[in-house]
Amino acid sequence: MRERKCDLTGRRKNSKAMTISKSNIHTHREQGVNLHWQKLWWEEGNKFVRLRLAARTIKTIKLKGLQAVAMKHGVNLNKFAISSGSALKKVAEVVTV
């Protein structure tokens, strides 16, 4: 089974969270990461990549771009490539238009 972490940033669960009862009893609990599978077009590599990303990472990619975020965190996007494809990109453009 795969570890629940973001493929780009490495963000994992927060195991230091606490539940506090009415009588002020503190109990440890976990806060999970909001992960989603995303298929993104990687412009520089001319490929689609499939990544498991945290919601915060998706927002960062929209702001800065996929290549910039991958370089910042030292991730090789070729590892996540699912196709090289000008043909697939053309199909995607036709569908979006």
C-alpha positions in Angstrom: 0.0 0.0 0.0 1.2 3.5 -0.9 2.2 6.0 1.7 -0.3 8.9 2.0 1.9 11.8 1.0 2.1 14.4 -1.7 4.3 13.3 -4.6 5.8 16.8 -5.1 6.1 18.4 -1.7 6.2 15.3 0.5 3.5 16.7 2.8 2.3 14.0 5.2 -0.3 13.6 8.0 -0.1 15.7 11.1 0.3 13.3 14.0 0.5 16.1 16.7 -3.1 17.2 16.6 -5.2 16.9 19.7 -8.8 16.3 20.5 -9.9 18.3 23.6 -12.9 17.1 25.5 -15.2 19.3 27.6 -13.4 18.1 30.7 -10.1 19.3 29.0 -8.7 15.8 28.4 -6.2 15.9 25.5 -6.2 12.9 23.2 -3.8 12.6 20.2 -5.4 12.2 16.8 -4.2 12.5 13.2 -5.0 15.1 10.6 -4.8 13.6 7.2 -3.6 15.3 4.0 -6.2 16.3 1.5 -4.8 14.2 -1.4 -6.1 14.0 -5.0 -4.9 12.1 -8.1 -4.2 14.7 -10.9 -3.3 14.2 -14.5 -1.4 17.4 -15.6 0.2 18.5 -18.8 3.9 19.1 -18.3 4.8 21.7 -21.0 8.6 21.5 -20.7 8.6 17.7 -21.0 5.8 17.6 -23.6 4.1 14.8 -21.5 1.2 14.1 -19.3 2.1 13.3 -15.7 -0.1 11.6 -13.1 0.6 12.8 -9.5 -1.0 12.4 -6.1 -1.1 15.9 -4.8 -2.3 17.7 -1.7 -4.9 20.4 -2.3 -2.4 23.1 -1.2 0.1 21.9 -3.7 -2.5 22.1 -6.5 -3.1 25.7 -5.6 0.7 26.4 -5.7 1.0 24.7 -9.1 -1.8 27.0 -10.5 0.1 30.0 -9.2 3.7 29.1 -10.0 3.5 26.3 -12.6 4.3 22.6 -12.5 8.0 22.8 -13.5 8.8 25.5 -10.9 7.3 23.6 -8.1 9.0 20.3 -9.1 12.4 22.1 -9.4 12.0 23.7 -6.0 11.3 20.3 -4.3 13.8 18.4 -6.4 11.3 16.0 -8.1 12.0 14.3 -11.4 8.7 14.6 -13.3 9.8 11.9 -15.8 9.2 9.4 -13.0 5.5 10.2 -13.2 5.1 10.5 -17.0 2.2 8.5 -18.4 2.6 9.4 -22.0 4.6 11.5 -24.3 2.2 13.0 -26.6 1.6 15.7 -29.0 -1.3 13.6 -30.2 -2.8 13.5 -26.8 -2.3 17.2 -26.3 -4.2 17.9 -29.6 -7.1 15.7 -28.4 -7.1 17.6 -25.1 -7.2 20.9 -26.9 -10.1 19.8 -29.1 -12.1 18.6 -26.0 -11.5 21.9 -24.1 -12.4 24.1 -27.0 
